[in-house]
């Protein structure tokens, strides 16, 4: 395990997250926001571990900007900025929710508090189900609801979801935290009248490689090689490809690769009652004495 790379990626992700937290994004398009944040990650010497997610209001996760996306942030929008930095494939995954409308401050604070309480109990041997228990308890005490079918996850080299889940509610069974393993913890919170679950939406604008098996279409195979070379198995966005391919062509080729199951498309995740959702997230590595939170502000 390359802990120095995890630590460096975490420091960069943390700096960029805090910049995103401080900025007023009202009037900016999601395209401008994604490009700005991704450039900040690169400027500091890391690569993006996945496209910056700019999920608004009832969209809980997995929305990234389309090429020249015109969606603009308004005063009352609840904007979740989920970003990832990677060095040699070792990932820091972190998120913050921002909103200029004070009526949503409590929702944002509930996510932050749940994350903070979860981090305070981490060490090797702690049960993932107990982390879920503390997250659920914290959120419910503040009068909100956790999203039951979203969870944190273990991280691997070039792998965002490495097989283990850190739940946001108490659940039976589960695993115990191992040392020298990186995990992301990400409480998602909705309002009391929310359903507390997410469903798949129609929009799919985040993709990842499934297989490098050739498709017998030269142009599509060229794109397949490009994806592998640039992003490995990590997620990517259409706008990352339009630097090399014209947008219409890129869409056609991506669709072909998705149909051939060489590439996977991730749908946006929407709160089932279409209520607002806030999120907070850190990456951490448990040890015998406690925890190293790689994405904490230094």
C-alpha positions as CSV (number, residue, x, y, z in Angstrom):
1,X,0.0,0.0,0.0
2,X,1.4,3.3,-1.1
3,X,0.6,5.4,1.9
4,X,2.7,8.4,0.8
5,X,0.6,8.6,-2.4
6,X,-2.6,8.4,-0.5
7,X,-1.4,11.2,1.9
8,X,-0.3,13.4,-1.0
9,X,-3.6,12.9,-2.9
10,X,-5.5,13.5,0.3
11,X,-3.7,16.8,0.9
12,X,-4.5,18.0,-2.6
13,X,-8.1,16.9,-2.5
14,X,-8.6,18.6,0.9
15,X,-7.2,21.9,-0.4
16,X,-9.4,21.9,-3.4
17,X,-12.5,20.9,-1.4
18,X,-11.9,23.8,1.0
19,X,-11.5,26.2,-2.0
20,X,-14.9,24.8,-3.3
21,X,-16.5,25.3,0.1
22,X,-15.4,28.9,0.4
23,X,-16.3,30.0,-3.2
24,X,-19.7,31.4,-4.0
25,X,-20.8,29.4,-7.1
26,X,-24.1,31.2,-7.7
27,X,-24.4,32.3,-11.3
28,X,-21.7,29.8,-12.5
29,X,-22.5,26.9,-14.8
30,X,-21.8,23.3,-13.7
31,X,-19.4,23.1,-16.6
32,X,-17.4,26.1,-15.2
33,X,-17.4,24.5,-11.7
34,X,-16.3,21.1,-12.9
35,X,-13.5,22.5,-15.1
36,X,-12.3,24.9,-12.4
37,X,-12.1,22.2,-9.7
38,X,-10.5,19.6,-12.0
39,X,-7.9,22.2,-13.1
40,X,-7.2,23.0,-9.4
41,X,-6.5,19.3,-8.8
42,X,-4.1,19.1,-11.8
43,X,-2.4,22.3,-11.0
44,X,-1.4,20.8,-7.6
45,X,0.2,17.8,-9.3
46,X,-2.4,15.1,-9.0
47,X,-4.8,13.6,-11.6
48,X,-8.6,13.5,-11.3
49,X,-9.7,10.2,-9.8
50,X,-13.2,10.7,-11.4
51,X,-15.1,13.6,-13.0
52,X,-16.1,16.2,-10.4
53,X,-19.7,15.5,-9.4
54,X,-22.0,18.6,-9.2
55,X,-25.2,17.1,-8.0
56,X,-28.0,19.6,-7.3
57,X,-30.9,19.5,-4.9
58,X,-32.7,16.1,-5.1
59,X,-29.9,14.6,-7.2
60,X,-27.8,12.8,-4.6
61,X,-24.8,11.8,-6.8
62,X,-23.3,11.0,-10.2
63,X,-24.1,14.2,-12.1
64,X,-21.1,15.7,-13.9
65,X,-21.2,18.5,-16.4
66,X,-21.9,17.7,-20.1
67,X,-19.7,19.5,-22.6
68,X,-20.5,23.2,-22.2
69,X,-23.3,22.3,-19.8
70,X,-25.6,25.4,-19.3
71,X,-27.1,24.4,-16.0
72,X,-26.5,27.4,-13.7
73,X,-26.4,27.5,-9.9
74,X,-29.0,29.6,-8.2
75,X,-29.1,31.2,-4.7
76,X,-31.3,28.4,-3.3
77,X,-29.6,25.4,-4.9
78,X,-28.0,22.8,-2.7
79,X,-24.9,21.8,-4.5
80,X,-22.9,18.7,-3.7
81,X,-19.3,18.9,-4.9
82,X,-17.7,15.4,-4.8
83,X,-14.1,15.4,-6.0
84,X,-11.3,12.9,-6.3
85,X,-7.5,13.2,-6.7
86,X,-5.2,10.4,-7.5
87,X,-1.5,9.9,-7.5
88,X,-0.2,6.7,-9.2
89,X,-3.8,5.4,-8.9
90,X,-4.0,6.0,-5.1
91,X,-7.2,7.9,-4.5
92,X,-8.5,10.6,-2.2
93,X,-12.3,10.9,-2.4
94,X,-14.0,13.8,-0.6
95,X,-17.1,15.9,-0.8
96,X,-18.8,19.1,0.5
97,X,-22.3,20.5,0.2
98,X,-22.6,24.3,-0.4
99,X,-25.7,26.5,-0.5
100,X,-26.2,30.3,-0.1
101,X,-29.7,29.8,1.3
102,X,-29.5,29.6,5.1
103,X,-32.7,27.4,5.3
104,X,-30.5,24.4,4.3
105,X,-27.7,25.0,6.8
106,X,-29.1,22.4,9.2
107,X,-29.2,19.7,6.5
108,X,-25.5,20.4,5.5
109,X,-24.4,20.4,9.2
110,X,-26.2,17.1,9.8
111,X,-24.0,15.5,7.1
112,X,-20.8,17.1,8.4
113,X,-21.6,16.1,12.0
114,X,-22.4,12.5,11.0
115,X,-19.1,12.3,9.2
116,X,-17.2,13.8,12.1
117,X,-18.8,11.4,14.6
118,X,-18.0,8.5,12.4
119,X,-14.3,9.5,12.0
120,X,-14.0,9.9,15.8
121,X,-14.6,6.1,16.3
122,X,-12.4,4.7,13.6
123,X,-9.6,2.3,14.3
124,X,-8.6,-1.1,13.1
125,X,-11.2,-3.7,14.1
126,X,-14.2,-1.4,14.3
127,X,-17.3,-2.9,12.6
128,X,-18.6,-1.2,9.5
129,X,-22.1,-1.7,10.9
130,X,-21.2,0.3,14.0
131,X,-20.1,3.2,11.8
132,X,-23.5,3.0,10.0
133,X,-25.2,3.0,13.4
134,X,-23.4,6.3,14.6
135,X,-24.1,8.0,11.2
136,X,-27.8,7.0,11.4
137,X,-28.2,8.0,15.0
138,X,-26.5,11.4,14.5
139,X,-28.6,12.3,11.4
140,X,-31.9,11.2,13.1
141,X,-31.1,13.2,16.2
142,X,-30.9,16.3,14.1
143,X,-34.4,15.6,12.7
144,X,-33.2,14.4,9.2
145,X,-33.0,11.1,7.4
146,X,-30.0,9.2,6.2
147,X,-30.1,7.8,2.6
148,X,-30.1,4.0,3.3
149,X,-29.0,2.7,-0.1
150,X,-26.0,4.9,-0.5
151,X,-22.7,4.0,1.3
152,X,-19.0,4.7,1.6
153,X,-16.6,2.2,0.1
154,X,-13.1,0.7,0.3
155,X,-10.6,2.1,-2.2
156,X,-7.9,0.3,-4.2
157,X,-5.3,1.3,-6.7
158,X,-7.2,2.7,-9.7
159,X,-10.4,1.3,-8.1
160,X,-13.0,3.6,-6.5
161,X,-15.3,0.9,-5.2
162,X,-13.0,-1.9,-4.1
163,X,-15.6,-4.3,-2.8
164,X,-16.4,-3.2,0.8
165,X,-19.2,-0.8,1.8
166,X,-19.4,1.6,4.8
167,X,-23.1,1.9,5.4
168,X,-25.0,5.1,6.4
169,X,-27.5,3.1,8.5
170,X,-27.1,0.3,11.0
171,X,-27.1,-3.0,9.3
172,X,-26.6,-6.6,10.4
173,X,-23.3,-8.3,9.7
174,X,-20.7,-6.5,7.7
175,X,-17.0,-6.5,8.0
176,X,-14.4,-5.1,10.4
177,X,-12.0,-2.4,9.3
178,X,-8.5,-3.6,8.4
179,X,-5.3,-1.6,8.8
180,X,-3.4,-0.4,5.7
181,X,-6.6,-0.2,3.7
182,X,-8.2,3.1,2.5
183,X,-11.9,3.7,2.8
184,X,-14.3,6.6,2.0
185,X,-17.1,7.4,4.4
186,X,-19.8,9.6,2.9
187,X,-23.1,10.3,4.8
188,X,-25.9,11.4,2.6
189,X,-28.8,13.2,4.4
190,X,-32.3,14.2,3.3
191,X,-35.2,15.9,4.9
192,X,-37.7,14.3,7.2
193,X,-40.3,14.0,4.4
194,X,-37.7,12.5,2.1
195,X,-38.0,8.8,1.3
196,X,-34.4,8.0,2.6
197,X,-33.5,6.1,-0.6
198,X,-32.3,6.9,-4.1
199,X,-33.4,5.6,-7.5
200,X,-31.6,5.7,-10.8
201,X,-32.4,8.7,-13.0
202,X,-32.3,8.7,-16.8
203,X,-29.2,10.9,-17.2
204,X,-25.9,9.0,-17.6
205,X,-22.8,11.1,-18.0
206,X,-20.2,9.3,-16.0
207,X,-18.5,6.3,-17.6
208,X,-15.9,3.7,-16.8
209,X,-14.1,0.9,-18.7
210,X,-15.5,-2.6,-18.2
211,X,-13.3,-4.5,-20.6
212,X,-10.6,-4.0,-23.1
213,X,-11.9,-6.5,-25.5
214,X,-11.9,-5.2,-29.1
215,X,-15.2,-4.3,-30.8
216,X,-14.0,-4.8,-34.5
217,X,-14.8,-1.1,-35.0
218,X,-11.5,0.7,-35.6
219,X,-12.6,4.1,-34.3
220,X,-14.3,2.6,-31.2
221,X,-11.2,0.5,-30.5
222,X,-9.1,3.6,-30.8
223,X,-11.3,5.3,-28.2
224,X,-11.1,2.1,-26.0
225,X,-7.3,2.3,-26.0
226,X,-7.4,6.0,-25.3
227,X,-9.6,5.5,-22.3
228,X,-7.3,2.8,-20.9
229,X,-4.2,4.9,-21.4
230,X,-5.7,8.1,-19.9
231,X,-8.0,6.8,-17.2
232,X,-7.2,3.2,-16.6
233,X,-10.3,1.7,-14.8
234,X,-11.3,5.0,-13.2
235,X,-14.5,6.9,-14.2
236,X,-14.4,9.6,-16.9
237,X,-16.7,12.1,-18.5
238,X,-17.7,12.7,-22.1
239,X,-16.2,16.2,-21.9
240,X,-12.8,14.6,-21.2
241,X,-12.9,12.9,-24.5
242,X,-14.1,15.9,-26.6
243,X,-10.6,17.3,-26.3
244,X,-9.6,14.5,-28.8
245,X,-12.9,13.6,-30.6
246,X,-15.6,15.9,-31.9
247,X,-18.6,15.8,-29.5
248,X,-21.1,14.1,-31.9
249,X,-18.6,11.4,-32.8
250,X,-17.5,10.9,-29.2
251,X,-21.2,10.4,-28.2
252,X,-21.7,7.8,-31.0
253,X,-18.5,5.9,-30.1
254,X,-19.3,5.9,-26.4
255,X,-22.8,4.6,-27.1
256,X,-21.3,1.8,-29.2
257,X,-18.9,0.9,-26.4
258,X,-21.7,0.9,-23.8
259,X,-23.8,-1.3,-26.1
260,X,-20.9,-3.7,-26.5
261,X,-20.5,-3.7,-22.6
262,X,-16.9,-2.5,-23.0
263,X,-17.9,0.7,-21.1
264,X,-20.3,1.1,-18.3
265,X,-22.5,4.2,-17.9
266,X,-23.5,5.3,-14.4
267,X,-27.0,6.8,-14.0
268,X,-27.5,9.9,-11.7
269,X,-29.1,9.0,-8.3
270,X,-32.2,10.8,-7.3
271,X,-33.9,10.9,-3.9
272,X,-37.1,8.9,-4.3
273,X,-39.4,11.6,-3.0
274,X,-37.3,14.2,-4.9
275,X,-36.4,15.9,-1.6
276,X,-33.0,17.7,-1.2
277,X,-29.9,15.8,-0.3
278,X,-26.7,16.9,1.4
279,X,-23.4,15.0,1.5
280,X,-20.0,15.1,3.3
281,X,-17.1,12.8,2.7
282,X,-13.6,11.9,3.9
283,X,-11.0,9.3,2.9
284,X,-9.4,7.5,5.8
285,X,-6.9,4.8,6.7
286,X,-7.5,3.0,10.0
287,X,-4.5,2.1,12.2
288,X,-4.1,0.5,15.7
289,X,-4.1,3.9,17.5
290,X,-7.0,5.4,15.6
291,X,-7.2,6.8,12.1
292,X,-5.3,8.8,9.4
293,X,-7.9,11.0,7.7
294,X,-6.1,11.8,4.4
295,X,-8.6,14.5,3.3
296,X,-8.8,16.5,6.5
297,X,-7.7,20.1,6.3
298,X,-4.2,20.6,7.7
